[in-house]
Amino acid sequence: MEHTETMSGPIILGIESTCDETAAAVVQGDALRSNVVASSMDEHARYGGVIPEIASRAHAQAFVPVVSKALADAGLEISDIDVIAVSAGPGLAGCLAVGVSGAKALGWAAGKPVYGVNHVIGHVAVTQLQFGALPANTMALIVSGGHTSLLHVEDIARHVDVVGTTLDDAAGECFDKVARLLGFPYPGGPHIDAHARRGDPHAIHVPQGLTQGRAGKQHPYDFSFSGVKTAVARWVEERQAAGESIPVDDVCASLAASVADVLAKKAMRGCAQYDADTLIVGGGFSANSQLRQALLTAGEEHGVDVRLPRVALCTDNGAMVAMLGSNLVRAGVAPSSPDFPIDSAMSLERIVMP
């Protein structure tokens, strides 16, 4: 159930540059006053993936226009901003350096405190813009091209625990690799999603990693999608070698159903373990329609309130960074030191750089 926004309290400028989106947004209270995103995705498509150097240059070119438009859309000057929040990690080092350097320069010039925040925890915080405050005992499933993590959020400003994570490929990464095999352009996720809607999810047996036997018991909340990718690749290659056509819709439907089922089951298991009745979902892969339906169905069966943000809030954006910054300010957490570093491999249990 969506809530009514309240626009009061400190005004936060959020800046995001972890991968291929340069983004900035202004949040006040739990109201989104502006949200601007510039993507360099088209520049990476020919390479089949994000090229860090190209992305970093695109960030440097887009930083000032994007931040300027975010302020203008909100009807504000930089002097009106109370706090700047910027993604300090995890992400691509060169990309992070552009965003953090820009945020520090803005903070120094305008005399504003800067928070270097965890990009992944931002995916949890952004749901507050749509659904309101987080319950004290909340689980979060973050799924993207680089991350698949199950988190227990006790206090989004002070205490987040990692319950499970991927041991190899992330869910989005698995989809991109299978999409390349099927001849889809980058990014492959939306193409697999579209074809999956027309296919038979039971046509092909797709293994579910870390769900059975000793591995399943040792890693009840962890994920593994490398074997999924390999199994699908071998099935396709065997069909091709035999001169048979590839039922693309069925391949996509079977892959999507298998991955969605694993994510939903493990998320519900985590909710039961922590006696949590709310599951926050975020990250670019959470836009996948098969996953969204699987999570909503599982939530109804287990009595869990599954909070799926609208698609525009799933992918990387400045609103998520600003909203996490807003939580930190309201909790009285001190800003980051002026010389805080980026951390491309930032632990998901670190919410803000000291």
Secondary structure by P-SEA (a helix, b strand, c coil): cbbbbbbccbbbbbbbcccccccccccccccccbbbbbbccccccccccccaaaaaaaaaacaaaaaaaaaaaaccccccccbbbbbcccccaaaaaaaaaaaaaaaaaabbbbbbccaaaaaaaaccccccccccbbbbbbbcccccbbbbbccccccccccbbbccccaaaaaaaaaaaacccccaaaaaaaaaaacccccccccccccccaaaaacccbbbcaaaaaaaaaaaaaaaaaccccaaaaaaaaaaaaaaaaaaaaaaaaaaaacccbbbbbccccccaaaaaaaaaaaaaacccccccccccccccaaaaaaaaaaaaaacccccccbbbbbccccccccccc
